[in-house]
Each structure stands twice: as structure tokens, then as C-alpha cells.
Amino acid sequence: MSWNQTELSSTHANTSGNYSFFDVLQKPIEMYVFVDPLCPESWALEPYIKKLSIEYGRFFTVRPIVSGHINTLNRDQFDKPKRLRDIWEKTAKRTGMSCDGDLWIDNPVTSPWLASIAIKAAELQGKKAGRQFLRKIQEEAFLNKQDISDESVLLKCAERANLDTEEFQSDLYSSSAKKAFQCDLKLTQEMEVDYIPTIVFFNQMVEEQGIKVSGLYPYEIYVRVLQEILRIHPIPSEKPSLEDFLAYYNIVGSKEISVVYDWSQAQTEKEMKKLQLKQIVERIPVKYGSFWKYIGN
């Protein structure tokens, strides 16, 4: 794929165009999502990715790219745990996605590169497996203050992501996982990604530039970019019931529910308390806001 980029502010004159049913089956848009498992803003992007997937997922596939941003660009920060803690705490307060910065004081991550390679090892069992594993290690780091470079923690995440744990353990130290991580680092350089998170939208059906969105933006911006690169204004798909949403994702934050369902914080709390009384969910104690685990009925 040849790489030319158009920054967020750019516009295309041609906004018309239609896709046949066959095109939609092929999902014309590919979203490269550049993340780092220890970047709190990558974590804060989660509500928007969920909502985009629910409303417009029929048009795109998500390809997570592990950038290694924390462990290469900001290596010096690992000598400053208090600074990392402050960054996490400020991000949690600003975004509503809880992350406990005390990790860097109480249980610091010793080998961040191993967490990144672990994601690629999980991806060897399929793209969905890789995405589920990424989510589990984010939960362990941001919510549970676990060192996600510890092999026992990684194996627990693999189990929770329903991976073949023996295969995962073998792949963790394989040349395949290391090569896949190197490919992601190379792609990060080639696409001139210097901020995490970044999303690059590509339309695979037409030869034109990709659109790069660096940093966190309101949800409407991502929709606008998607419409621009699709050249149509699609109607959003119907949202699933709250219970179905929770059953699918298993553990979600109040912020994620609020974003997906366009609810206020108070409305989300009210709806979740109803489900809690019915013993369908249990509240997970976290430092900021609330996370919920689906336990069924």
C-alpha cells in the first residue's frame, strides 16, 4: 500500500459516491489504530472505538498497531515514576476512563516491550484474539495495577481472552511475535506517527490519501472523517440492548456506556444500578468512576 497522508483538517471536494452491497461485505475502510498498552490516552480511546464499531462497523475493519511509543519515545520517563503516575491520574480525571497511576510506585512495569510483543503473540491466534488480549492487559494495568510484563500476568490475560495458553506461552518468545512487533514499529515510522493514540483511515476501494487523526477527539470528529473517506453519510446501525452490550464485552466502564448510549453519567449510573439489583452485573472497585462486570442472570 502506498502511503500518503492527509491530516485531520484536510477536506476532499468529492463527497458523493455509493457502495454496492458487495463492497460493504468487503468493508471498504481499514482503520489503523496506533496504540501502546501502557498509554492512558489509548485506553481513553476505547469508548469511541466501541461506538464506531457498533454504529458503523459494517464499513470498516480495525487493525491495532502496537507503536512501542512508551518504551521507545519516552524511555526516560521510566526513571521518573512519579511523573508517569501524574500523567495517568490527570488523564483518568480528564477522560473518565479510570487508570490508577499508583502502579508506577507500587508495582512498576519492568519490561514494557514484552507487553507489546505479547499482543503480537496473541494475534498469531487471530485478529479478534489479539484485540481481546489487548483489552485484558489494559484492564490489568489500568484497573488492577498489575505489571503486564510479568509472564504470569500475561498468561492470566491470555486465559481471560480465551486464547490457547500453551500456544500463547510458546509464541511469546518466538521470532514470529518479535518480527510482527518490528513490523508495527516500522509502520509507525513510515506513517510518521509521533503521537499515541493515532487513527489512520484508509479507503481500500479507491486510490487516495489516508486521513490521519492524532490524539483524542470528540466522537463526532471520527464520524466526520469516516463519512469523508466513505464519501457517503451512512445511517448509524441500531444499538444493541444494554444487556447484550455488556454480555459481549464482559467488562466495561461507565464512560464507555455513556458514550455508546449517549447518556449522562447520572443516567448511566441509574441504569447500571437497576442491573446490579437484578444481579446481572457487579461493580468493580476502581480509582475513578465505575467499571462493571457482566455476570448474567
Backbone hydrogen bonds in HBPLUS format (Angstrom, degrees):
<---DONOR---> <-ACCEPTOR-->    atom                        ^
c    i                          cat <-CA-CA->   ^        H-A-AA   ^      H-
h    n   atom  resd res      DA  || num        DHA   H-A  angle D-A-AA Bond
n    s   type  num  typ     dist DA aas  dist angle  dist       angle   num
A0210-GLY N   A0004-ASN O   3.07 MM 206  6.30 159.4  2.11 160.1 154.6     1
A0006-THR N   A0210-GLY O   2.72 MM 204  5.87 134.0  1.93 146.3 161.2     2
A0212-LYS N   A0006-THR O   2.95 MM 206  6.18 157.4  2.00 153.8 160.5     3
A0010-SER N   A0007-GLU O   2.98 MM   3  5.68 160.4  2.02 122.2 128.4     4
A0023-ASP N   A0020-SER O   3.08 MM   3  5.20 118.0  2.48  97.2 111.8     5
A0024-VAL N   A0020-SER O   3.18 MM   4  6.59 156.1  2.24 150.8 156.7     6
A0025-LEU N   A0021-PHE O   3.02 MM   4  6.37 150.6  2.11 148.4 156.7     7
A0026-GLN N   A0022-PHE O   3.14 MM   4  6.48 141.4  2.29 141.2 151.4     8
A0026-GLN N   A0023-ASP O   2.99 MM   3  5.08 123.6  2.32  94.9 109.9     9
A0027-LYS N   A0024-VAL O   2.95 MM   3  4.80 151.4  2.03  98.7 108.0    10
A0204-GLN N   A0028-PRO O   2.71 MM 176  5.33 163.2  1.74 172.8 167.0    11
A0029-ILE N   A0059-PHE O   2.97 MM  30  5.99 162.1  2.01 169.3 166.5    12
A0061-THR N   A0029-ILE O   3.00 MM  32  6.54 144.1  2.13 148.8 157.6    13
A0030-GLU N   A0202-PHE O   2.89 MM 172  5.22 156.7  1.94 145.9 153.8    14
A0202-PHE N   A0030-GLU O   2.94 MM 172  5.22 152.8  2.02 146.7 155.3    15
A0031-MET N   A0061-THR O   2.85 MM  30  6.10 174.1  1.85 173.2 175.1    16
A0063-ARG N   A0031-MET O   2.74 MM  32  5.92 165.3  1.76 168.5 163.6    17
A0032-TYR N   A0200-VAL O   2.87 MM 168  5.06 166.2  1.89 154.5 153.0    18
A0200-VAL N   A0032-TYR O   2.87 MM 168  5.06 157.7  1.92 142.6 150.1    19
A0033-VAL N   A0063-ARG O   3.01 MM  30  5.99 157.4  2.07 127.5 134.8    20
A0065-ILE N   A0033-VAL O   2.78 MM  32  5.77 166.1  1.80 139.9 140.3    21
A0034-PHE N   A0198-THR O   2.76 MM 164  5.14 161.1  1.80 168.5 169.2    22
A0198-THR N   A0034-PHE O   3.32 MM 164  5.14 150.8  2.41 130.3 137.9    23
A0035-VAL N   A0065-ILE O   2.90 MM  30  6.16 160.5  1.94 158.1 163.8    24
A0067-SER N   A0035-VAL O   2.91 MM  32  5.87 165.8  1.93 160.7 165.4    25
A0039-CYS N   A0036-ASP O   2.96 MM   3  5.21 169.0  1.97 121.8 121.9    26
A0042-SER N   A0039-CYS O   3.06 MM   3  5.33 130.7  2.32 104.3 117.3    27
A0043-TRP N   A0039-CYS O   3.28 MM   4  6.67 152.0  2.36 148.0 155.7    28
A0044-ALA N   A0040-PRO O   2.96 MM   4  6.23 143.0  2.10 135.0 145.5    29
A0045-LEU N   A0041-GLU O   3.09 MM   4  6.26 117.7  2.50 131.4 145.0    30
A0045-LEU N   A0042-SER O   3.19 MM   3  5.18 146.9  2.31  95.5 105.3    31
A0046-GLU N   A0043-TRP O   3.20 MM   3  5.61 154.7  2.27 109.1 116.1    32
A0048-TYR N   A0045-LEU O   3.00 MM   3  5.64 125.6  2.31 119.1 131.9    33
A0049-ILE N   A0045-LEU O   3.17 MM   4  6.45 155.5  2.23 152.9 160.1    34
A0050-LYS N   A0046-GLU O   2.99 MM   4  6.19 164.3  2.02 159.2 163.0    35
A0051-LYS N   A0047-PRO O   3.05 MM   4  6.27 160.3  2.09 142.9 148.2    36
A0052-LEU N   A0048-TYR O   2.89 MM   4  6.01 164.7  1.91 148.0 152.7    37
A0053-SER N   A0049-ILE O   2.92 MM   4  6.02 158.1  1.97 146.3 152.5    38
A0054-ILE N   A0050-LYS O   2.98 MM   4  6.22 152.7  2.05 147.4 154.6    39
A0055-GLU N   A0051-LYS O   2.89 MM   4  6.07 170.1  1.90 157.2 159.8    40
A0056-TYR N   A0052-LEU O   2.72 MM   4  5.44 157.8  1.77 145.8 153.3    41
A0057-GLY N   A0053-SER O   2.96 MM   4  4.00 128.6  2.23 111.9 114.7    42
A0237-SER N   A0055-GLU O   2.88 MM 182  4.55 167.9  1.90 122.5 126.2    43
A0059-PHE N   A0056-TYR O   2.90 MM   3  5.83 170.0  1.91 132.0 135.0    44
A0060-PHE N   A0057-GLY O   3.37 MM   3  5.40 149.7  2.47  99.1 106.9    45
A0072-THR N   A0068-GLY O   2.92 MM   4  5.93 117.4  2.32 149.2 163.2    46
A0073-LEU N   A0069-HIS O   2.91 MM   4  5.28 127.0  2.20 129.6 144.9    47
A0077-GLN N   A0074-ASN O   2.86 MM   3  5.54 147.0  1.97 118.3 127.7    48
A0078-PHE N   A0075-ARG O   3.06 MM   3  5.77 156.3  2.12 118.1 124.3    49
A0079-ASP N   A0076-ASP O   3.11 MM   3  5.75 161.0  2.15 114.5 120.4    50
A0080-LYS N   A0077-GLN O   2.77 MM   3  4.98 158.0  1.82 110.5 116.8    51
A0083-ARG N   A0080-LYS O   2.99 MM   3  5.41 126.5  2.28 109.5 123.1    52
A0084-LEU N   A0080-LYS O   3.18 MM   4  6.59 158.0  2.23 154.0 160.5    53
A0085-ARG N   A0081-PRO O   2.87 MM   4  6.10 158.1  1.91 148.8 155.2    54
A0086-ASP N   A0082-LYS O   2.99 MM   4  6.19 158.5  2.03 142.7 147.9    55
A0087-ILE N   A0083-ARG O   2.99 MM   4  6.29 156.6  2.05 149.5 155.6    56
A0088-TRP N   A0084-LEU O   3.02 MM   4  6.29 164.6  2.04 154.1 157.4    57
A0089-GLU N   A0085-ARG O   2.92 MM   4  6.17 165.1  1.95 155.3 159.6    58
A0090-LYS N   A0086-ASP O   2.93 MM   4  6.07 166.7  1.95 152.0 155.6    59
A0091-THR N   A0087-ILE O   3.01 MM   4  6.13 159.7  2.05 147.4 153.4    60
A0092-ALA N   A0088-TRP O   2.92 MM   4  6.13 158.1  1.97 151.4 157.3    61
A0093-LYS N   A0089-GLU O   3.07 MM   4  6.32 162.7  2.10 150.9 154.8    62
A0094-ARG N   A0090-LYS O   2.97 MM   4  6.11 153.5  2.04 146.8 154.5    63
A0095-THR N   A0091-THR O   2.86 MM   4  5.87 158.9  1.90 152.9 157.7    64
A0096-GLY N   A0092-ALA O   2.95 MM   4  5.49 150.2  2.04 140.4 146.7    65
A0100-ASP N   A0142-PHE O   2.92 MM  42  5.60 154.1  1.99 141.1 146.5    66
A0103-LEU N   A0100-ASP O   3.23 MM   3  6.26 170.6  2.24 125.6 127.6    67
A0104-TRP N   A0101-GLY O   3.15 MM   3  6.09 148.9  2.25 125.3 127.7    68
A0105-ILE N   A0102-ASP O   2.91 MM   3  5.17 148.7  2.01 107.4 117.4    69
A0106-ASP N   A0102-ASP O   2.73 MM   4  5.88 176.1  1.73 173.3 173.3    70
A0107-ASN N   A0103-LEU O   2.79 MM   4  5.03 151.3  1.87 131.5 141.2    71
A0114-LEU N   A0111-SER O   2.95 MM   3  5.67 141.8  2.09 121.2 130.2    72
A0115-ALA N   A0112-PRO O   3.16 MM   3  5.40 125.5  2.47 101.8 114.5    73
A0116-SER N   A0112-PRO O   3.36 MM   4  6.77 152.7  2.44 146.5 153.5    74
A0117-ILE N   A0113-TRP O   2.96 MM   4  6.28 158.9  2.00 151.5 157.1    75
A0118-ALA N   A0114-LEU O   2.85 MM   4  6.00 147.4  1.95 142.7 152.2    76
A0119-ILE N   A0115-ALA O   3.28 MM   4  6.60 141.6  2.44 139.0 146.8    77
A0119-ILE N   A0116-SER O   3.20 MM   3  5.36 128.3  2.48  97.8 109.9    78
A0121-ALA N   A0117-ILE O   2.86 MM   4  6.21 148.0  1.96 148.2 158.4    79
A0122-ALA N   A0118-ALA O   2.90 MM   4  6.19 151.3  1.99 145.2 152.3    80
A0123-GLU N   A0119-ILE O   2.97 MM   4  6.25 149.0  2.06 142.5 151.4    81
A0124-LEU N   A0121-ALA O   3.25 MM   3  5.39 145.2  2.38  98.2 107.9    82
A0125-GLN N   A0122-ALA O   2.94 MM   3  5.70 163.2  1.97 119.9 125.5    83
A0126-GLY N   A0123-GLU O   2.83 MM   3  4.95 157.9  1.88 113.6 115.2    84
A0130-GLY N   A0126-GLY O   3.03 MM   4  6.35 153.5  2.10 148.7 156.2    85
A0131-ARG N   A0127-LYS O   2.99 MM   4  6.34 157.0  2.04 151.7 157.4    86
A0132-GLN N   A0128-LYS O   2.92 MM   4  6.16 162.6  1.95 154.5 159.3    87
A0133-PHE N   A0129-ALA O   2.93 MM   4  6.06 155.9  1.99 146.2 153.2    88
A0134-LEU N   A0130-GLY O   2.94 MM   4  6.13 159.9  1.98 147.3 152.8    89
A0135-ARG N   A0131-ARG O   3.09 MM   4  6.35 161.0  2.12 147.2 151.5    90
A0136-LYS N   A0132-GLN O   3.06 MM   4  6.36 155.3  2.12 144.3 151.0    91
A0137-ILE N   A0133-PHE O   2.95 MM   4  6.32 158.8  1.99 158.9 163.7    92
A0138-GLN N   A0134-LEU O   3.00 MM   4  6.22 149.3  2.10 147.3 156.3    93
A0139-GLU N   A0135-ARG O   2.94 MM   4  6.24 156.7  1.99 150.4 156.6    94
A0140-GLU N   A0136-LYS O   3.01 MM   4  6.27 157.0  2.06 145.6 151.7    95
A0141-ALA N   A0137-ILE O   2.99 MM   4  6.14 157.3  2.05 143.7 149.2    96
A0142-PHE N   A0138-GLN O   2.82 MM   4  5.83 163.7  1.84 159.9 162.2    97
A0143-LEU N   A0139-GLU O   2.95 MM   4  5.28 148.5  2.05 130.4 140.3    98
A0144-ASN N   A0139-GLU O   3.31 MM   5  6.74 141.6  2.47 147.8 156.9    99
A0146-GLN N   A0140-GLU O   2.94 MM   6  5.37 164.3  1.96 137.4 139.4   100
A0150-ASP N   A0147-ASP O   3.02 MM   3  5.66 161.8  2.06 121.9 124.6   101
A0153-VAL N   A0150-ASP O   3.03 MM   3  5.39 124.3  2.35 107.9 121.7   102
A0154-LEU N   A0150-ASP O   3.04 MM   4  6.37 159.9  2.08 156.0 162.3   103
A0155-LEU N   A0151-GLU O   2.89 MM   4  6.12 153.9  1.96 149.9 156.8   104
A0156-LYS N   A0152-SER O   3.07 MM   4  6.25 148.5  2.17 136.4 144.7   105
A0157-CYS N   A0153-VAL O   2.95 MM   4  6.27 153.3  2.02 147.9 155.3   106
A0158-ALA N   A0154-LEU O   2.90 MM   4  6.17 151.2  1.98 144.4 152.6   107
A0159-GLU N   A0155-LEU O   2.98 MM   4  6.22 153.2  2.05 144.2 150.9   108
A0160-ARG N   A0156-LYS O   2.95 MM   4  6.23 159.0  1.99 147.2 153.0   109
A0161-ALA N   A0157-CYS O   2.87 MM   4  6.06 134.1  2.08 142.2 154.7   110
A0163-LEU N   A0158-ALA O   2.89 MM   5  5.27 168.5  1.90 161.6 158.9   111
A0162-ASN N   A0159-GLU O   2.98 MM   3  5.07 156.5  2.04 108.3 112.3   112
A0168-PHE N   A0164-ASP O   2.90 MM   4  6.14 158.7  1.94 153.3 160.4   113
A0169-GLN N   A0165-THR O   2.86 MM   4  6.00 161.5  1.89 146.2 150.6   114
A0170-SER N   A0166-GLU O   3.07 MM   4  6.29 155.1  2.13 145.3 151.8   115
A0171-ASP N   A0167-GLU O   2.86 MM   4  6.10 157.9  1.91 150.5 157.1   116
A0172-LEU N   A0168-PHE O   2.87 MM   4  5.96 137.8  2.05 149.3 160.2   117
A0174-SER N   A0171-ASP O   2.97 MM   3  4.80 166.1  1.99 108.0 110.9   118
A0178-LYS N   A0174-SER O   3.37 MM   4  6.64 163.6  2.40 143.1 147.5   119
A0179-LYS N   A0175-SER O   2.82 MM   4  5.94 159.3  1.86 149.8 155.5   120
A0180-ALA N   A0176-SER O   2.97 MM   4  6.14 156.6  2.03 144.6 151.2   121
A0181-PHE N   A0177-ALA O   3.03 MM   4  6.27 153.6  2.10 146.3 152.9   122
A0182-GLN N   A0178-LYS O   2.94 MM   4  6.24 156.1  2.00 146.9 153.8   123
A0183-CYS N   A0179-LYS O   2.88 MM   4  6.17 148.9  1.97 147.8 156.5   124
A0184-ASP N   A0180-ALA O   3.10 MM   4  6.43 149.2  2.20 141.3 148.9   125
A0185-LEU N   A0181-PHE O   2.98 MM   4  6.34 154.9  2.04 150.3 157.3   126
A0186-LYS N   A0182-GLN O   2.91 MM   4  6.14 153.4  1.98 146.1 153.6   127
A0187-LEU N   A0183-CYS O   2.90 MM   4  6.13 156.9  1.96 147.6 153.8   128
A0188-THR N   A0184-ASP O   2.93 MM   4  6.16 151.6  2.01 144.9 152.6   129
A0189-GLN N   A0185-LEU O   3.13 MM   4  6.44 150.8  2.22 142.2 149.1   130
A0190-GLU N   A0186-LYS O   2.85 MM   4  6.14 166.6  1.87 154.8 158.7   131
A0191-MET N   A0187-LEU O   2.92 MM   4  5.99 155.9  1.97 149.4 154.6   132
A0193-VAL N   A0188-THR O   2.97 MM   5  5.31 168.4  1.98 166.0 165.8   133
A0192-GLU N   A0189-GLN O   2.94 MM   3  4.98 156.7  2.00 106.2 112.4   134
A0215-GLY N   A0197-PRO O   2.78 MM  18  5.35 162.4  1.81 163.1 167.0   135
A0199-ILE N   A0213-VAL O   2.90 MM  14  5.21 161.6  1.93 144.2 148.6   136
A0213-VAL N   A0199-ILE O   2.76 MM  14  5.21 166.5  1.78 159.7 164.5   137
A0201-PHE N   A0211-ILE O   2.85 MM  10  5.18 165.0  1.87 150.5 151.0   138
A0211-ILE N   A0201-PHE O   2.98 MM  10  5.18 155.1  2.04 141.5 149.0   139
A0221-ILE N   A0218-PRO O   3.04 MM   3  5.78 146.2  2.16 120.8 128.7   140
A0222-TYR N   A0219-TYR O   3.01 MM   3  5.51 121.1  2.37 110.9 124.1   141
A0223-VAL N   A0219-TYR O   3.23 MM   4  6.62 156.2  2.29 152.2 159.3   142
A0224-ARG N   A0220-GLU O   2.91 MM   4  6.12 156.9  1.96 145.5 152.0   143
A0225-VAL N   A0221-ILE O   2.99 MM   4  6.27 158.5  2.03 151.3 156.3   144
A0226-LEU N   A0222-TYR O   2.98 MM   4  6.16 157.6  2.04 143.8 150.3   145
A0227-GLN N   A0223-VAL O   2.86 MM   4  6.13 159.9  1.90 153.7 159.0   146
A0228-GLU N   A0224-ARG O   2.90 MM   4  6.10 153.5  1.97 144.3 152.2   147
A0229-ILE N   A0225-VAL O   2.97 MM   4  6.22 159.2  2.02 152.4 156.4   148
A0230-LEU N   A0226-LEU O   2.90 MM   4  6.01 142.0  2.05 143.4 154.4   149
A0231-ARG N   A0227-GLN O   2.79 MM   4  5.70 136.6  1.98 140.9 152.0   150
A0245-PHE N   A0241-SER O   2.96 MM   4  6.23 158.5  2.01 155.3 161.7   151
A0246-LEU N   A0242-LEU O   2.96 MM   4  6.21 161.6  1.99 153.0 157.2   152
A0247-ALA N   A0243-GLU O   2.86 MM   4  6.03 158.4  1.91 148.5 155.0   153
A0248-TYR N   A0244-ASP O   2.98 MM   4  6.10 151.3  2.06 144.3 151.2   154
A0249-TYR N   A0245-PHE O   3.13 MM   4  6.37 165.4  2.15 151.5 154.6   155
A0250-ASN N   A0246-LEU O   2.70 MM   4  5.40 141.8  1.85 145.7 155.1   156
A0251-ILE N   A0249-TYR O   2.72 MM   2  5.68 141.7  1.86 109.9  97.7   157
A0294-TYR N   A0250-ASN O   2.78 MM  44  5.10 161.7  1.82 152.7 158.8   158
A0252-VAL N   A0292-TRP O   3.03 MM  40  5.48 151.9  2.11 148.2 155.5   159
A0292-TRP N   A0252-VAL O   2.74 MM  40  5.48 160.1  1.78 157.6 163.6   160
A0256-GLU N   A0253-GLY O   2.98 MM   3  5.15 118.9  2.37  99.7 114.4   161
A0257-ILE N   A0253-GLY O   3.13 MM   4  6.54 156.5  2.18 152.9 159.1   162
A0254-SER N   A0290-SER O   2.84 MM  36  5.56 163.3  1.87 157.6 154.9   163
A0258-SER N   A0254-SER O   2.86 MM   4  6.09 165.0  1.89 154.8 159.0   164
A0259-VAL N   A0255-LYS O   2.98 MM   4  6.17 161.3  2.01 150.4 154.7   165
A0260-VAL N   A0256-GLU O   3.00 MM   4  6.13 170.9  2.01 149.6 152.5   166
A0261-TYR N   A0257-ILE O   2.94 MM   4  5.99 167.1  1.96 155.4 158.8   167
A0262-ASP N   A0258-SER O   2.89 MM   4  5.44 111.3  2.37 135.2 147.4   168
A0263-TRP N   A0258-SER O   2.98 MM   5  4.58 147.3  2.09 127.3 135.2   169
A0268-THR N   A0264-SER O   3.00 MM   4  6.25 162.5  2.03 152.9 157.3   170
A0269-GLU N   A0265-GLN O   2.99 MM   4  6.20 161.0  2.02 147.5 152.7   171
A0270-LYS N   A0266-ALA O   3.01 MM   4  6.21 155.6  2.07 145.5 152.1   172
A0271-GLU N   A0267-GLN O   2.96 MM   4  6.25 163.3  1.99 152.8 156.5   173
A0272-MET N   A0268-THR O   2.92 MM   4  6.09 160.9  1.96 153.9 159.4   174
A0273-LYS N   A0269-GLU O   2.93 MM   4  6.05 148.2  2.03 144.2 152.7   175
A0274-LYS N   A0270-LYS O   3.22 MM   4  6.51 147.7  2.33 142.4 150.0   176
A0275-LEU N   A0271-GLU O   3.30 MM   4  6.68 155.9  2.36 142.9 148.2   177
A0276-GLN N   A0272-MET O   2.83 MM   4  6.05 143.0  1.97 142.1 153.7   178
A0277-LEU N   A0273-LYS O   2.92 MM   4  6.15 154.3  1.98 146.9 152.1   179
A0278-LYS N   A0274-LYS O   3.17 MM   4  6.48 140.6  2.33 137.8 148.3   180
A0280-ILE N   A0275-LEU O   2.88 MM   5  5.28 173.5  1.88 161.6 159.4   181
A0279-GLN N   A0276-GLN O   2.95 MM   3  4.88 154.0  2.02 102.2 109.4   182
A0295-ILE N   A0280-ILE O   2.80 MM  15  5.39 170.5  1.81 144.6 146.7   183
A0282-GLU N   A0293-LYS O   2.91 MM  11  5.34 149.5  2.00 144.2 154.2   184
A0293-LYS N   A0282-GLU O   2.90 MM  11  5.34 166.4  1.91 155.6 160.1   185
A0284-ILE N   A0291-PHE O   2.74 MM   7  5.21 175.1  1.74 149.5 148.0   186
